[in-house]
Amino acid sequence: MMRLLPSTSLRLALAYAGLFIASSLLVVGLLWWRTAGYLDREIDAVILADTQAIADRFRDFGLAGAIETVSERAAAKRDQNAIYLLVMPDLTPVAGNLGAWPLQQIGTKAGWHQAAMVHQGQQRMTRLLSIDLPGGFHLLIGRDVQDRLAIRALVLQGLGWAAGAALLLALIGGLLLRRALLRRVETINRTAAAIVQGDLARRLPTRSSADEFDQLGNTINRMLEQIQQLIEGIRNVSNVLAHDLRTPIAELRTRLEELLRARPEPGRTFEEIEHVVADVDRVIGIFNALLRLAEIDSGVRRSGFRAIDPGELVRAAAELYSPAIEAKNIALTVSAEQRLLTNGDPELIAQAVANLLDNAVKYTPSHGAIAVKVAADPGGLAITVADSGPGMTEAEKARATERFYRGDVSRGTVGVGLGLSVVAAIAKLHGGALVLDDNRPGLVAALVIPTPALPAAVA
């Protein structure tokens, strides 16, 4: 029993049983109080009416009139359990259906009394009224209330049985509920234990009932998927980072070793130093990109959200890349709907647009075309960069946002494979997504932010 008491389900069942019993007692008690009060008032009214009638007869017609009235009422068949007794000052009976004054039960004091009376061979609880008449005479009139007490006993007995049945049902329901809950909880425990042991692919089973456990399971499963993605990302980053850093560091060491060994003239030395600086910049760029991704993934940058005009950010990014675009004779078009606002971090949105433009300029051939567009989207706002480059296959699109992933086309270009990963992370931070599509030829990369695009206030 002590093992069952800590069970939340059993405690809830017992609490509901206690609440049911208390509410039942309150309702039945109130009902009984009103009913009993009504019956008491009815009985008291009948006794008072009889008492007043006999007292009036005594006042108008003297003792003979009172005796006649008492005798008539005592002999009437309408109420076999009614008590009438008229006695002299020394309590000697004069008229009525009671053999003697119940001195031990009620004494001689006038007023209302309730006592067990033996009447017609039966002992029953009786409601009595004793009054004093002129000349020292005493009048006692009563009515049987034993039936009311029997009803009360039946009500209390019924409540007792109901309370016992409620407790029994609560225990049975609590045990069944505990069994069902423990089965679901045990499933969660087994899944959590498997995950702790390293099986990150395990998920909580859910049903189609969409109850609280299913909602909790779906939430935990989404959390586990996010954790698995982060851990897999860390693993991939560790592997790829070691691979990608090994090449520039190895080249750096080779160049420095060659400089130490050959000790060439100053001009050649400075050329090699330039290559060394480029290798160092590449390593620094990798670390900066990873730090930016870590900062975005942590959600710290949400504190910088404010109302921004993405059109201004797009025009500023296009102006920044205009020299590289002109150098390749690429036709650039920028279109942005006027006075559109969205909620976000301006630095991150600018970074995302710059990354998309950088990729577009990098892969668009000479005399190609790039189109940048900012427009309201059915889900909020879309910043689209379309180029006329080689585009991506469906397989490459599926992996394009993986960190350090580089497709076949990008093998011979400068980069570390983190540009689209940063854009995807920025989109996720803003509650949106990076959508990649075909431009035929080329690629369409759309940064979709689902927050509503609102008209900006006119200055």
N, C-alpha and C positions, 0 to 999 in steps of 0.2 A: 504493500500500500504506500509505503514511503517513497518507492520508486515512481509511483503513478502521480503523486501530488505535484512534483515539479513539472509535470506535463502541462504545457500551455493550453492544449485543447481540453484537457479534463478540468482545469481550473476555470476555463471559460464556460464549459457546460455546467459546472456546479454553480458558478456565478449567475448564469441565466436561470437555473433551477431555483436558486434563492430569490432572485428577482421575481420569478413567476409566483412562487409561494407567497412572498410578501405582498405582491399586488393582489393576489387572490384573497388573502386574508383581509386586506384593506377594503376590497370591493364587497366581499361577503359581510364583513363586519359593519360596513356602512349600511348595507342593505338590511342586515339584522337589526341594527340600531334604529333605523327608520321604521321598520315593521314592528319591532317590539314596542317602540314608543307609541306607535299608532294603536296597538292592542291595549297597552296600558292606559292610554287616554280613553279608549272606548269602555274598558272595564271600570275605570274610575268614574266615568260619566254615569254609567248605569247604577253604580253604588251610591253616588251622590244623589241621583234622582230618587232612588228608593228611600234613602235616608231623609231627604227633604220632604217627601210625601208623608212618611210616617210621623215625622216631627210636626208637620202641619196638622195631621189628624189628632195628635196628642194635644196640640195647643187649642184646636177648635172643639174637639169632642171629649177631651180628657183621656184618662187611662183606658176606658172601655173602647173608645174609637181607635186608639193605637193598637190595643190587643186584637181587635177585629181585623185591622189592616195587616198586622204582622201574621196573623193566622191564615188569612187568605193568600198572602204571598208565599208563605212557607208551604202551603198545601198545593200551590199551583204546579202544573207539570211542565211548564216551559223551560225550567232550568233545575234539573235534579240536584245539581251541585251547589246551588245558592244556599247561603247561610243567613238565617234571621234569628235574633235572640233579643228578647226584651226582659230585663231583670229589674228586681227591686233594689233599693239602696244596699241591702245586705247580699246582693248578687243571687238572690233566689229567682229562678226562672219564672216568668209570668206567661210568656208566649214565645213560640218559635220552634225551629226544628233541630236545635242543638241542646243536648242534655244539661250542660253546665257551662258557666262562664270560663273560658280558657285563661285562668288566672296565671298559670305558670308561663304560658306562651306570650301573652301581651300585657298582663297586669291590668290595672284599672285606669291607666292614663288614656285620655281621649286622644284620637288621632289615627293616622294610617299605620297599619302593621302588615307584616307578611310572615306567616308561620305555617308549619305543618299541622294540619287539623285532621282528626279522625271524624269522618262524616259518613254515615250510612255504611259503616264497617270498613271503610277505606281511608288510608292516610294519604292526604293530598296537600300540595302546597296551595295556600289560599291567600288572597288579597283581602284585607279586613279594614273596616272603618268603624271606630268606636266613638260615640258621642254621648254627652250627658244631657238628660232631659230634665225639665223642671220637677222638683220634688225628690231629687236624688236618684231617679230612675236612670238606667243605662241601656243604650241600644247598640247592638252589634250587627253589622251587615257585611257579608263577604261574598266573593266569587272565586271559583276554582281557576288557578293559573297553572295547573300541572301540565296541561297540554302544551302551553307555551314553553315550559321548561323542557318537555320532551322534544319539541321541535328544535330548541337550541342545542340539546344534546346530539340530535341527529345531524344538525348543521356542523357542529364541532367534529363529530365523528367523520362526516364526509370530508371535511377539510383535512383531517388527519390522514385519511386514506389517499386523498388527492396529493397531499404533500409527500407521502411515502412513494406514491406512483411517480410523481415528478422527479424525486431524487433518484429513483431506480432508472427511469428513462434518461435522466441526465448522466448517470454513470454509464449506462449502455451506450448512449450517444457519444459521450466523451471518449469511451474506449474505442468505438468505431472511428470517430473523428481522429483520435490519436493514431490509430493504425493507418488511416489514409494519409495523414500528414507525415507520419514517420516514413512511410513508403516514398513519398515525394522528397522529403528531406534527405533520406538515405541515398536517393539517386543523385541529389546535389552533392552530398558528401563524397560519393564514389567518383563523380566527375572531377570535383575539386582535388581529390587525392591523386587521381591520374594526371591532372595538370601539374600538380606539385612535383610529381615524379618525372615530368618532362614531356608528357604527351600533350602538346599544345593544340593538337587538332581535335581533341575531345570537346563535345558540346553537350549542353543540357538538353535532354529530350523534351519536346513540347507536344501538347495535344491541340486539337482544334477547338477546344472549349473556350479559349481566350479568357480563362479565369486569372486570379491574381498570381498563381504560380506560373502560368504560361507567360504572363506579362513580365514577371521577374526573370523567368528563364530566357525570354527573348532579349531583355536588357542585358543580362549577364553574357549571353552568347555574342551580342554585338560588342560588348566590352572585351570578351576573349578574342574575338576576331581582330579588334584594334590592337590588343596586346600582342597577338601573334604577328600581325603585320609589322609592328614596331620592332619586335625581337628579330623577325626575319630581316627587316631593314638594317638593324644593327649588325647582324651576321653578314649580310651582303656588303654593307659598308666596310666592315672590318676586312673582309676578303678582298674586295675591289680596291679599297684604300691601300692595302699592303701591295697589291699588284700595280696600281697606278702610281704610287709614290716610289716604288722600287725603280721604275724606269728613269724618272728625272733625277733621283738621288744617285743612281748608278752612273748616269751621264755626267752629273756634276762631279762625282768623285773621279771619273776617268779624265775629264778635262783638267781638273786640278792636279791630278797625278802626272798628266802629260806635261803640264806647265812646269811642275817641279823637276821633271826628268830632262825635258828638252831645253828649258829656259830660253825661249825664242826672243826675238827682238821686241821692243816695246809695242809696235803696231800690232803684231800678231797676238801679243799678250792681251792687249785691250780688246781685241776681237773675241778672244776666248772668254774674257771676263764678261763681255756682253751676253754670250751664250749662257754663262753660269748664272748671271742675274735673271735671264729669261727662265731658266730652270727653277730658280728660287721663287720667282713670281708665280710660276705654275703651281708650285707646292703651296704657297700662301693662298692662291686663289681657291685651291681645293679646300683648305682648312676654313677659309672665310665662308665658302658656300655651305660647308657642313655646319659651321656655327650658326649661319643664318637659318638653315633648316631646323636645327635644334631649337632655336629661339621661336620659330614659327610653330613647331609641333607642341611646344610647351604651353602655347596660348598666352604668353606674356604680352604679346603685342596687341591683344584686345583692348588694353587700356588706352591705346592711341586712336581708337575709332572715333570718327567725327563725320559730319556731313562734308562730302567732297564732290567736286565736279570732275568726273573722269575724262570729259572732253579736253579740259586743260592739260591733264596729265598726258593724254595721248598726243596732243599737239607738241608738248615739250619734249617727249621722247622722240617724235618724228624729227624735230629740229636737231636733236642731239645726234641722230644717226644720218642726217642729211649729207655730210661729207662722204661717208662710206657708200651711201646710195648713189650719189652723183658720180663717184669714182667708177662705179660699175654700170653707169648709164641705165639705172633702173627707174622705171616710171612709178612714182609714189602718189597715191591718192589718199587723203584723210577726210573722213566725213564724220561729224559728231553732231547729234541733235542738240540744239541749244538749250541751256539752262536745265540740264538733267542732274539731279543730285542722287547720291547713294550714300550709304553709311559704311565707312571702312577706314583702313589705315592708309593715308596717302602715300607714304614711303613704300609700303609693300605693293600697293597697286601699281605705282610707278616702276618698281622693280620687275613686276610680272610683265608689264607692257614692254619694258626694255628687253627682257629675255626673249619674248616672242618676236620682237623686231630684230634682235640680234640673230636669231635662228633664220628668220626670213631673209635677211640680208646675206647671211652666210651661204645659204643653199640656193638662192635665186641666181640664175646665170645672168651674164651681162645682157643688157637690153631687155631684161624681164620686167615684171610688174609686181608691185606690192600694194595691197589695199587694206587700209586700217579704218575700222568703222566702230562707232559707239552708238548704240540704239537701245530703246526700250525693248525688253523681251517679255513674252507672256509670263515668265516666272520672275521677272525683275529687270536686270540690266545685263547686256552682253557687249563685251569688248572683243572684236574679231580682227585677226590679222591673217590675211590670205596672200599667198605667194604663188609664183609660177615655177617653183623648183621641181625637183624629182618626186616630192611627196613621200608617203610612207605606205607600206603594205599593211594589211589588216593585222598581221602578226606583230609588226613593229609598233603599230598604234597601241596594241594591248600592253606593250612593255615600255612604251616611250617615257612614262613617268617614273620608271624604276631608277633608283639612284645609280649613277655611273653606267647606265645602259647606253650604248651607242650602236646605231644601226649600221648597215653595210655602207650606206652613202656617206656617213659621217666619219668613217675610218680615217680618211686622209685629211680631215679638217682639224683645226685647233679647237680644243675643248675637252672637258672631263666628263660630260654626260650628266650634269646636274641642273642644267637650265630649266628643262620642263618639269623636273622634280620640284624645283623651287616654286614654279608657277602653280603646279597642282597643290602644293602645301598652302600657298597663299589663298587659292580658291577655297580650299577646305576650311581654312581659318575663317573665311567670310561666309561660310555656309553654302558655298557654291561648288563648281566643278570646272575642270578643264576638259573641253570637248574637242576632239580631233576628227576632221572630216576631209574628204577629197575635194580638191579644187579643179581637177581635170584640165590642165595639169597643175600639180602643186598641192599644197596643204592649206587647210583652213583650221586655224587654232582659235577657239573661242573661250574666253574667260567669262563664265556665266555666274553672276551674283544674284541670288534669289531675293535679296531684299528689294522692296518696292522702289522703283525709280520715281521720285517725286519732282514736280516742277519746282525749280528754285525760286526763292522770293525775289521779286523784282526790286532792285536797289532804288 
